[in-house]
Amino acid sequence: MLIHPWDAALASAEWREWLATTDRFGTLAVNNLDPAQAPLLLPAHFTVAGDELLMHLARPNPVWPHLEAAAEVRMSMIGDYAYIPTYWRAKAGGPDEDGVPTSYYSAVQFVCHPTVVDDPQGKADLLAAQLADMQPEGRHAEVAVDQPPYGRMLPGIRGVRLSIVRVEAKFKYDDHNPVEHRERVIERLGDRDHGFDSRAAAQQRRRLDAIGDWQTHRGES
């Protein structure tokens, strides 16, 4: 993923805080054992647990031989995106139709070492951690190897622990452009209010407040 200096996370706390506001639903990319075939892409919820990501998949999933052979995999997540049309990005004094369009988005990618979890207690612990993350209000039965309903379901899944090797985070919201430009786009996103426009505008406002003028910010850093 190309990350320009002005698109980079300001600190690791930025991507962690952003993930905490999402449903943590991403795409796991695994290399195919056959290099002539496309990689396998698996959409799934995941839980961040310290330096690991936790997830589980159905046992019949065809990914297992590829995942077990992989030294590294990549979990990719994207959100708060919006298309920015040409006429929003015209240079000052130039015709609107000469503007260059772009996409705004937040993206976090984890490069990880995978470990498959097959023992019943390990899977139960992993599921309990995911439920605590995704369903903090509770209202579910205890996850125990020897108790229904989950105990009898455990053979149908396999757990995955993904040890984080590195994190690539990108917040692409025109931070290198003048403050006036970004203020104008925030207003236009609010007026259009389609899809994730309001979330993209909120991210651009947050980054604008943190960075201000990029040239000045760069000189101070």
Secondary structure, 3 states (H helix, E strand, C coil): CCCCHHHECCCHHHHHHHHHCCCCEEEEEECCCCCCCCCEEEEEECEEECCEEEEEEECCCCCHHHHHHCCCEEEEEEEEEEEECHHHCCCCCCCHHHCCCEEEEEEEEEEEEEEEECCHHHHHHHHHHHHHHHCCCCCCCCCCCCCCCCCCCHHHEEEEEEEEEEEEEEEECCCCCCHHHHHHHHHHHHHHCCCCHHHHHHHHHHHHHHHCCHHHHHHHC
